[in-house]
Amino acid sequence: MKLRIVCAGKIKEKWLNDGIAEYVKRLSKYTRVEIVEVQDSPDSLPTEQALDQEGKRMLSRIGENAYVVVMDLHGKKLTSEEWAEHMIRGFEKGGSELVVVIGGSCGLSPELTARANERICLSDMTFTHQMTRLILLEQAYRGFKIHNKEKYHK
């Protein structure tokens, strides 16, 4: 199985990179993790143009048969148990590959949202797209623990 996270921009903060590395390590027991960073658009661009550019870059990194989940403020909110079920089903439907897309600071292009098989919202709160990577990886780890009935989730 492979979890591919497609996202805009690079993470510069050491503490975030350390946290991400820790959860990638923990997840290695269950799945391979690939984080694909595409160039984010400059803030000087109009929003529609920025979304279009980032969307095209992200779509070019998603396979034709991949099962795609986008992190979207308007998506469905799930409990950790529900996410565990959705995640495993996504792996099954995507030929053992699940692609999760995290948009940049402007959000997601309409084409990217249209390509998604599911739209999921992590929270009513707003997180930076960089922090979303760490939170998503922790929830993926928790999801595998729940699915395998292993101790971690309370």
PyMOL commands that set and color helices and strands:
alter all, ss='L'
color gray80, all
select helices_A, chain A and resi 14-27+47-59+80-93+110-115+129-147
alter helices_A, ss='H'
color red, helices_A
select strands_A, chain A and resi 2-8+32-38+67-77+97-102+118-121
alter strands_A, ss='S'
color yellow, strands_A
deselect
rebuild
show_as cartoon
